[in-house]
Amino acid sequence: MNKIICSDYNEVCAAAADIFAQQLSLKPSSVFGLATGSTPVGLYEELKRRCSARELDFSKAHAFNLDEYYPIEKNHPQSYKAFMDLHLFDEVKFESTQIPNGEAADPHIECARYDAAIEAAGGIDLQLLGIGINGHIGFNEPNTVYPVGSHLTELTESTLIANSRFFGEGEKQPETALTMGLGPIFNAKHILLLITGAAKAQVAKKLFDGKLYTDVPACFLLLHPNVTVILDKAASG
C-alpha cells in the first residue's frame, strides 16, 4: 500500500488527478470506477479544469459508479446519477458511463446485470474510493459477512446520519442502496483511496496500524496488491 500525505484537501485532489492522468496516458480507453460523496468533489473539479484546458481527454474512457440509493428516481436531486451529472459528466464526456439503476424493479437482477457489465468491459483499471467514518467503502457497511458481488444493502445509522444533511426537512431519505461488492472493487487493477478531514483520522489510523479489522471494510484493502492512499494532514493525524 502506497501512502501519500498532502498538506491540504486541494493538494490531495491535485495528486489524485495526476493518477487519473497517468492512467489515461497508459490506456485512453481505461475503465474507471468512480465514487460520490463530498471527498471526490474537488478531484472532479480538477479533472474538469484539466479537460477544459485540453490536458485530459476521457472521450475513449468508460466509467462505472460504486453505488446508488435504492429506491430513488434518476432525476431526484439527491440521486447519485444527479450528483455525477452535476459534478463531472455534464462537462467531462466519457465513451460510456454507468450507475446502478435506483429505479430497477428487481434490485437483485440489477446487481447481477451491473456486475456482468463491469466484467464485459474488462474490469476496472482504476477504482476511486472514499471512506466512511465507520470504515465503509462504497456502501459495504461493517459486518461479519460481506457479499462478493454487487448487492442491495441496508445503510447503517451512522451512514444515514452522515448523509442526512443532503436531504431536506420532511424529504424521505432512502435507507437502502445498491453497491458494488468487494469482488468488483478488488478486481480493479489499481485502487485509489482518498481520506480527508480530521473526522476520518481514527478510521485512517486503523488502516495503517498493522492490523486487519474485519469490522472496518476498508481494512480489506490491505490485501490488495496495488493500492494508493492519499491523505491530508488532518486525516493522517
C-alpha positions, 0 to 999 in steps of 0.5 A: 500500500502506497501512502501519500500525505498532502498538506491540504484537501486541494493538494490531495485532489491535485495528486489524485488527478495526476493518477487519473492522468497517468492512467489515461496516458497508459490506456485512453480507453481505461475503465474507471470506477468512480465514487460520490460523496463530498471527498471526490468533489474537488478531484472532479473539479480538477479533472474538469479544469484539466479537460477544459484546458485540453490536458485530459481527454476521457472521450475513449474512457468508460466509467462505472459508479460504486453505488446508488440509493435504492429506491430513488428516481434518476432525476431526484436531486439527491440521486447519485446519477444527479450528483455525477451529472452535476459534478463531472459528466455534464462537462467531462464526456466519457465513451460510456458511463454507468450507475446502478439503476435506483429505479430497477424493479428487481434490485437483485437482477440489477446487481447481477446485470451491473456486475456482468457489465463491469466484467464485459468491459474488462474490469476496472483499471482504476477504482476511486474510493472514499471512506466512511467514518465507520470504515465503509467503502462504497456502501459495504457497511461493517459486518461479519459477512460481506457479499462478493458481488454487487448487492442491495444493502441496508445503510447503517445509522451512522451512514444515514446520519452522515448523509442526512444533511443532503436531504431536506426537512420532511424529504424521505431519505432512502435507507437502502442502496445498491453497491458494488461488492468487494469482488468488483472493487478488488478486481480493479487493477489499481485502487485509489483511496482518498481520506480527508478531514480530521473526522476520518483520522481514527478510521485512517489510523486503523488502516495503517496500524498493522492490523486487519479489522474485519469490522472496518471494510476498508481494512480489506484493502490491505490485501490488495496488491496495488493500492494508493492512499492519499491523505491530508494532514488532518486525516493522517493525524 
